[in-house]
Amino acid sequence: MLLSLEKYFILESNIKTVEDFSLGKKEKADYDVDARGELYENSDDQNKYRVVISITFGRKKGTKKNSVPYTGFVKLAGFINVDENVPDEKREKFLMVNGLSLLYGSAREHVAAVTSRGPWEMFFLPMVSFRQDEATVDEELTEPNT
């Protein structure tokens, strides 16, 4: 296994209910999600890292004030081990893509659990990709077979 998550924990969580949430029957909540990551190498072991993800979610700019049921901020940290066979020049990208993806999945579950106790329907953070070449990947997946 090239990467393993040793443990993770929630550093900060602030999820708010929008009490006057209101959408028409044909309208859909439209969220902005901003996810940012940080990577820290263990000074004692070059195969151990700490990855931190900060996620902010809320209504998209330009939409009405009460158009989403929840807003919030979640920050998680994870301790990750990387196989020594992962080349040094590829480690940062490998860790940022895969480490952030692991933590984002945990954040999605946390937000869903908290909002399941709210007055509105349970909210899941939308899926995101941490690949920098996402547009290329998307194009490859949608190209017709010839």
C-alpha positions as CSV (number, residue, x, y, z in Angstrom):
1,M,0.0,0.0,0.0
2,L,1.5,3.3,-1.1
3,L,-0.4,5.4,1.4
4,S,-2.0,4.7,4.8
5,L,-4.0,7.0,7.1
6,E,-2.7,6.4,10.6
7,K,-5.4,8.6,12.3
8,Y,-7.3,11.8,11.8
9,F,-9.3,14.2,13.9
10,I,-11.5,17.2,13.7
11,L,-9.6,20.4,14.6
12,E,-12.6,22.7,14.2
13,S,-16.2,22.5,13.3
14,N,-18.8,25.2,13.0
15,I,-22.0,24.3,11.2
16,K,-24.9,26.7,11.3
17,T,-28.6,26.1,10.5
18,V,-30.1,28.8,8.2
19,E,-33.4,29.1,10.2
20,D,-35.3,30.9,7.5
21,F,-34.2,28.5,4.7
22,S,-36.8,28.7,1.9
23,L,-36.8,27.5,-1.7
24,G,-39.5,27.0,-4.2
25,K,-40.5,23.5,-5.2
26,K,-38.5,23.6,-8.4
27,E,-35.5,25.4,-6.9
28,K,-32.4,23.6,-5.6
29,A,-29.9,24.7,-3.0
30,D,-26.7,26.0,-4.7
31,Y,-23.5,25.8,-2.6
32,D,-20.1,27.2,-2.9
33,V,-17.5,24.9,-1.4
34,D,-13.9,26.0,-0.8
35,A,-11.4,23.2,0.2
36,R,-7.8,24.0,0.9
37,G,-5.0,21.8,2.1
38,E,-1.7,22.1,3.9
39,L,1.1,19.5,4.1
40,Y,3.7,19.1,6.8
41,E,6.6,16.6,6.7
42,N,7.7,14.9,9.9
43,S,11.2,16.0,10.7
44,D,12.1,12.7,12.2
45,D,10.7,10.4,9.5
46,Q,10.5,11.4,5.8
47,N,7.7,8.8,5.2
48,K,5.3,10.4,7.7
49,Y,3.2,13.5,7.1
50,R,0.5,15.6,8.5
51,V,-2.2,16.8,6.1
52,V,-4.7,19.5,7.1
53,I,-7.8,20.3,5.1
54,S,-10.0,23.4,5.7
55,I,-13.5,23.4,4.1
56,T,-15.9,26.3,4.0
57,F,-19.4,25.9,2.5
58,G,-22.3,28.3,2.1
59,R,-24.6,29.8,-0.5
60,K,-23.2,30.8,-3.9
61,K,-22.7,34.5,-4.4
62,G,-25.6,36.1,-6.2
63,T,-28.2,33.7,-4.8
64,K,-30.8,34.7,-2.2
65,K,-29.8,34.9,1.4
66,N,-31.8,31.9,2.6
67,S,-31.2,29.6,-0.4
68,V,-29.2,27.0,1.5
69,P,-30.2,25.1,4.7
70,Y,-26.7,25.0,6.3
71,T,-23.4,26.9,6.2
72,G,-20.2,26.1,7.9
73,F,-16.5,25.5,8.3
74,V,-14.7,22.3,9.1
75,K,-11.0,21.7,9.6
76,L,-9.4,18.2,9.9
77,A,-5.9,16.9,10.3
78,G,-4.7,13.5,9.3
79,F,-1.4,11.6,9.9
80,I,-0.4,9.7,6.8
81,N,2.4,7.2,6.1
82,V,3.8,7.0,2.6
83,D,5.6,4.0,1.2
84,E,9.3,4.7,0.7
85,N,9.0,3.6,-2.9
86,V,7.1,6.8,-3.8
87,P,9.7,9.0,-5.5
88,D,10.5,12.3,-3.6
89,E,9.6,14.4,-6.6
90,K,6.1,12.9,-6.7
91,R,5.3,12.8,-2.9
92,E,3.8,16.2,-2.5
93,K,1.3,15.9,-5.3
94,F,0.6,12.3,-4.3
95,L,-0.1,13.3,-0.7
96,M,-2.1,16.4,-1.5
97,V,-4.4,14.5,-4.0
98,N,-4.9,11.3,-1.9
99,G,-4.5,12.7,1.6
100,L,-7.0,15.5,1.0
101,S,-9.4,13.1,-0.7
102,L,-9.3,10.9,2.4
103,L,-9.9,13.8,4.8
104,Y,-12.6,15.3,2.6
105,G,-14.5,12.0,2.7
106,S,-14.3,12.1,6.5
107,A,-15.5,15.8,6.5
108,R,-18.5,14.8,4.3
109,E,-19.5,12.2,6.8
110,H,-19.1,14.6,9.8
111,V,-21.2,17.3,8.1
112,A,-23.9,14.8,7.2
113,A,-24.0,13.5,10.8
114,V,-24.3,17.0,12.3
115,T,-26.9,18.2,9.8
116,S,-29.0,15.0,10.2
117,R,-29.9,16.4,13.6
118,G,-31.0,19.8,12.1
119,P,-34.4,21.0,11.1
120,W,-33.7,20.5,7.3
121,E,-32.8,17.5,5.3
122,M,-29.3,16.0,5.9
123,F,-26.6,17.8,3.8
124,F,-23.7,16.1,2.1
125,L,-20.8,18.2,0.9
126,P,-20.6,17.8,-2.9
127,M,-17.9,15.6,-4.4
128,V,-14.7,17.4,-5.4
129,S,-11.5,16.5,-7.0
130,F,-8.1,17.5,-5.8
131,R,-6.3,16.6,-9.0
132,Q,-4.8,19.6,-10.7
133,D,-5.3,18.1,-14.1
134,E,-9.1,17.6,-13.5
135,A,-10.2,19.3,-16.7
136,T,-8.0,16.9,-18.7
137,V,-9.4,13.9,-16.8
138,D,-13.0,15.1,-17.3
139,E,-12.4,15.6,-21.0
140,E,-11.0,12.1,-21.3
141,L,-14.0,10.6,-19.5
142,T,-16.5,12.5,-21.7
143,E,-14.8,12.0,-25.1
144,P,-16.9,9.7,-27.3
145,N,-15.4,6.4,-28.2
146,T,-14.3,6.3,-31.8
